[in-house]
């Protein structure tokens, strides 16, 4: 099913239009699930009612979260509105109502212990997750060109929702970043000596516009993988970025060794970034921009964290 000509044509359509590989994989997964749900019927033969039936099934029978249902809705809207050029309007389906969890936030002391437990470029990666509020995928996709040391900022391209943004960069990370770029340059020098090396992955449009960019320093991933690998889509020999899952395992293990009892992931550091900015008096709109949230309501969840306990409501026990 995954190799069907229909799904293959959707994949090609998305890649040509520079959708991220993660989005391509997610959309294909849910389109496939939708087709299977309706007995492998071709989407051309299905109507809006079939889409709404599937969305309701996910909410009522599968109990998916509101965010997951939104991803499915986006995938199927893309399928009909863009790929099939058959616009649909969806209104009559049951929406998922599971409440989002409050974010887990580390104290500044816990963040310090976590960072102190790391070394080299691993430490730099964690410092950027916390110090710039990056999502894990945004961190590993950073390229050398995305670091602006002169203005102390990072350029994030095609973040969640395909949005670009600028986010802050701590001046304490200038020297470690300069050292990291030198490390990337050494990798590149080694790779260029390999006969079949095709350069770093470049989106199709950029590859055509800048044919030599794939082998230039500025376009290399800031945190490259330790070994060359074969690109599954084209069979080219490339150096991919640091593995996302390996980064999460590294953070969890270091948190455990540091004696931090809370469940810690890469995203915990982004939560901590936002909460600590608000604690320091940063305006919520500024925090919204730094995080790349489309709606300030998404950012407001961090104000709920600040209102818990003694920082918000004074316990009556304190009056006894």
N, C-alpha and C positions, 0 to 999 in steps of 0.2 A: 504493500500500500504506500509505504514511504517513498518508493521509487516510481510511482505511477507517473505517466506523462503529464497528467493534470497538475499534480503537486509540484512536479519538476518545473513546469512552466510558471507557476506562481513564484517559486523560488528564484528563478531567473529574472522575472519581472521585478522582484523586490531588490535583488542584488544590483541590478542595473541602476535602480533609483537610490542607491546608497543606504538602504535600510541596514541596520547593524545585523551582524550574524545572529546575535541573541534574539532580536526581534523576529528575524526570519524563522528561526527555529521554533519560537513560541507560537507564532501565527500558524505555521504549518502544523504544529501539534494539535492546536484547537480546531483548525479546519478539518483535519483528519478525524478527530473525535466527533465532530458535527456530522460528517459524512457517514461514519460508522453507526452513529446513533439512529440515523434514518435509513438503515439497511443498505448502505453503500450507494444510495441514490445520488445522482449527479446534482450539484447545487443549482444548476440551471433549471432543473425540474422541481425545485423546492421554492416555497414562498416565504414571505415575512412571517407567516404563522408558524412555519417549521423552525425558523430561527428563534422565535419567542418561546416555542415549546422546549427547545434545547436549553435556552437560558433559564427557564423556570425549573427544568429538571436539575440543572446544576445547583440552583439555590435550595430547592425543596428536598431532593433525593440525595444529592452529593454534599450538601452543606458547605459549598465553597465560600470563601471570604468575599466580601464586597470588592476587594481589589482584584481578586482572580476573575470574578464575573465581569469586571470592567475590562480586563485584558481580553477575555473571550468576545465581549461585545465589540471591542476595537478590531479584533481579528476578522470577525464576520462582517462588520461594516466595511472593512477594507476589501474583503472578498467580493462583496456585491457592488459597493459604490465605486471602487476603483478598478479592480481586476476584471470583473464581469461587466462593468459599465451598466449596472442595473440598480439604480438607487433605491434604497429601501428606508422606511421609517418604522422604528420599533418603539412601541409604547405599552403594549399589553403583555408584560411578563413579570413574574415575581422577582423582586430584587433581593439579593442577599442582605441580611441585616445583622450579621455577626459584628459585634462591636470590636473595633481595633484595640489591641493591647496598648497599655501605657508603656512608653519606652523605658528600657532599663538604662540608667545613667550612672556612670562612675563618678566618684569624688575626684577632686584634683589630686589628692594624695594617691588614690588608686591608679590614676592615669600615669602619675610619675613612677610608681613602682612597676607598672607594665612596661613603660619605655625603658627604664633602667635594666630590665631583664633582657633587652635585645641589643644586638650589635650590628655594625656595618650597615649595609643597605636595607636589611630587615628593619632596623631601628628607624631609618629614614622613612620607610613606607608607613610605619605606624604613626610617626610624627606627622606625616601628611594627612593621614586619615583623620586624626584628631585636630591638628592645627589648621587644616583647611576645610574640614567638614566634607570630605569626599566620600562618595559611594565606592565600594570595593572595585567595581568594574571601571569606574572613572579613573581610579588610581592606576590600575594595571594598563589601561589604554593610553596613559599619558605618553607623549612623545617629547623628545628633547626640545623641539620648537615651542612646546606649550608652556615652558617655564620662562617667565619674564622676571629675571633677577633685578633689573633696573627699577621696575615699578612694584616689585614684591607682590606678584600675583600669578595665578595659574589660569590658563585658558582651558575651559572644559567644552569640548565639541560633542554635539549630539548626545547630551545627557538624557535623563529620563524625559520622555515626551519629545525627543528630538530637539531639545533646547540647548543653546549655547549660553555660557555665562563666564564671568570672571569671579574668582574667589581669592581670598587673602592668602598671603604666604608669609610665614614667620621669618624675620630677618636672621634668626638663629640657625636657619636651615640653608643659608646661602652657601657656606663652605661645604657642608655635606653634599649639597646638590652639585656643586662644581666638581667634587670628587666623583660623584656618580656619573656625570657626563664623561669624565675621563675614563671610567670603567667601560662605559658604553662604546667609547671610541676604540678602546683596545679590542673589544669583541668584534667591532666592525672591521678593524684591520685584519683580524684573523679570518673573518668570514669572506672578505674580498679575495683572499688567497685560495679559497675553495672553488674549484672549477665550475661546479654546478650551482653555486649560490645565486639565487634570483633576486635577492634583496628583501627588505621587509614588506609585509602586506600593505598594499595601498588600495583605497577604494577606486573603483573603475574610472570614474571621472577624473580623479586626481592623477591616477597613473597615466592617463592620456595627456593631461595638461602638463605634467612634470615627469617626463619619461626617465629622467636620471635620479629622481628623488628617492627611489627605493634603496639606493645604495649611498645616499648622503647621510651625514651624521644627524642633521636636524630632524629627519623623519623617523629615526630609529626609536623604538620603545625605550622609555626612560628606565624601565625595570625589565630587562630582557630575560628570556628563559636561559637556562644554563647550557642547553644543547640546541643544535639545529634540528629541524624536523621537516617532514614533508607536508605541505599544504594539502588537505584532503580534497579541496575543490579543484585545484589545477595541477596537483602533483609537483609543485615547485618546491625547491629546497629553501627554507626560510628560517629566520629566528623569530619565534613568536614571543609574546610577552609573558611575564611571570604568571604562573597558574593561580587562578582565583581561589580554588578550593585549598591549595597548599597554604595560601596566605591566611585563610580562616583557621586552618588547623594550627598554624604557627601562633596566631593570636590567642586561641583557646588554651594551648599548651603553656604559653608564657604566663597567661593570667592565672592558671592553676599553680604553676611554680612560684608565682608571686604571692600566693595565698589569698587571692581575690575570690570571695565566695559567690559573687554574682555570676550568672551566665554571661560570658563575654564573647562577642563576635566583632567583626570589622564594623558592622553597623552601630554597635554600641558606642564606638568612638565618635561616629557622626552625631548620634544622639547627645553625647556628652559635649561635643563642640557647640551645638545649638543651645543647650541648657546653660552652659557656662558663659556663653556670650550674653544671654538674657540676664543671668545673675549679675554680670558686671555692668548692666545698665544699657546694653546695646538695644537700639530700637528694633521692634519686632519686624518691621518692613525691611530693615537692613539684613536681619537674620534670614528672612524669607529669600532675599536676593542671593545671599551667600549659599543657601542650600539649593536654590533652583526650584523652589516650590511655585507652582502656577497660582495657587490660592493661599492667601494668608491663613485661612482656616486650618490648613494642613500644619502650618508652623505653630499655631496656637496650642497644639497638644503639649508643647514643651512648657507653656505657661501653666498648664494643669499640673505638671510635675512639680513646678516651683511652689504651687499653692498647697502641696501636701505637707502634712506635719507642721512643725514649729515655724517653718518659713511662710506659712499661709494662715492656718487656723490654729490658734493657741488651745492646747488641750486643757480641759477643766481640771485635770489632775494637778496641773501646775499651780492651781490656786489653793490647794489643800494645805 
